[in-house]
Amino acid sequence: MKTQIDLQPFTFAQGVESTEDMALYLSIFLEENDFEGLITGLRHIIKVKGISQTARLSGLSRQHLYRIIDGNSQPKLETIAKLFHALGLSLSVKPAA
């Protein structure tokens, strides 16, 4: 007798909800893959949080966010700062170790 297994689609950043969780998630992506990793992690979080909500909070258009998520647009630092602010995060600089 065969047993049916229901597999759920995997979603990056699923369960990443608090600002502390988001900061840790993005830090790991940044450490492992530099700036491109940060952008990849940011794309995951925007998908989980929702395009409409992130657009409203960041002041960016939904179309702009879709281009970023699809990888068709490399966001400028100003855009990244807006997205961080919308997510309750901030950017900072520290001396290299």
C-alpha positions as CSV (number, residue, x, y, z in Angstrom):
1,M,0.0,0.0,0.0
2,K,1.4,3.4,-1.0
3,T,1.3,6.3,1.3
4,Q,0.5,9.7,-0.1
5,I,2.9,12.4,1.1
6,D,1.7,16.0,0.8
7,L,4.7,18.2,0.1
8,Q,4.4,21.9,0.6
9,P,6.3,24.2,-1.7
10,F,9.4,25.7,-0.1
11,T,9.4,29.4,0.5
12,F,12.6,31.2,1.4
13,A,12.2,33.5,4.5
14,Q,9.0,31.7,5.6
15,G,8.6,32.4,9.3
16,V,10.9,35.4,9.2
17,E,8.6,37.9,10.8
18,S,10.3,40.1,13.4
19,T,12.8,42.8,12.6
20,E,15.4,40.7,14.5
21,D,14.7,37.7,12.3
22,M,14.9,39.8,9.2
23,A,18.2,41.4,10.3
24,L,19.7,38.0,11.0
25,Y,18.4,36.6,7.7
26,L,19.8,39.4,5.7
27,S,23.1,39.4,7.6
28,I,23.7,35.7,6.7
29,F,23.0,36.3,3.1
30,L,25.3,39.3,3.1
31,E,28.1,37.4,4.8
32,E,27.8,34.4,2.5
33,N,27.3,36.2,-0.9
34,D,28.3,39.9,-0.5
35,F,26.0,42.5,-1.9
36,E,24.2,40.2,-4.3
37,G,23.4,38.0,-1.3
38,L,21.9,40.9,0.5
39,I,19.7,41.7,-2.5
40,T,18.7,38.0,-2.8
41,G,17.7,37.9,0.9
42,L,15.8,41.2,0.5
43,R,13.9,39.7,-2.5
44,H,12.8,36.7,-0.3
45,I,11.6,39.0,2.5
46,I,9.6,41.2,0.2
47,K,7.9,38.2,-1.3
48,V,6.9,37.0,2.2
49,K,5.8,40.4,3.5
50,G,3.8,41.1,0.3
51,I,4.4,43.4,-2.7
52,S,1.5,45.7,-2.0
53,Q,2.3,46.2,1.7
54,T,6.0,46.8,1.0
55,A,5.2,49.2,-1.8
56,R,2.9,51.2,0.4
57,L,5.4,51.4,3.3
58,S,8.4,52.1,1.1
59,G,6.8,54.6,-1.3
60,L,8.0,52.5,-4.2
61,S,5.7,51.3,-7.0
62,R,4.6,47.7,-7.1
63,Q,6.0,47.6,-10.7
64,H,9.4,48.7,-9.4
65,L,9.3,46.0,-6.7
66,Y,8.3,43.3,-9.2
67,R,11.3,44.3,-11.4
68,I,13.6,44.0,-8.3
69,I,12.1,40.6,-7.3
70,D,12.3,39.2,-10.8
71,G,16.0,40.2,-11.0
72,N,15.3,42.6,-13.9
73,S,16.5,45.6,-11.9
74,Q,19.5,46.0,-9.6
75,P,18.3,48.4,-6.9
76,K,20.2,51.5,-6.1
77,L,21.3,52.2,-2.5
78,E,18.6,54.7,-2.1
79,T,16.0,52.1,-3.0
80,I,17.5,49.6,-0.6
81,A,17.4,52.2,2.2
82,K,13.7,52.8,1.5
83,L,13.0,49.0,1.6
84,F,15.0,48.6,4.9
85,H,13.1,51.5,6.4
86,A,9.7,50.0,5.3
87,L,10.8,46.7,6.9
88,G,11.8,48.4,10.2
89,L,15.5,48.0,9.6
90,S,18.4,50.4,9.1
91,L,21.7,50.3,7.3
92,S,25.0,50.8,9.1
93,V,28.7,50.8,8.4
94,K,31.3,49.3,10.7
95,P,35.1,48.9,10.4
96,A,36.3,45.7,8.7
97,A,37.6,43.0,11.0
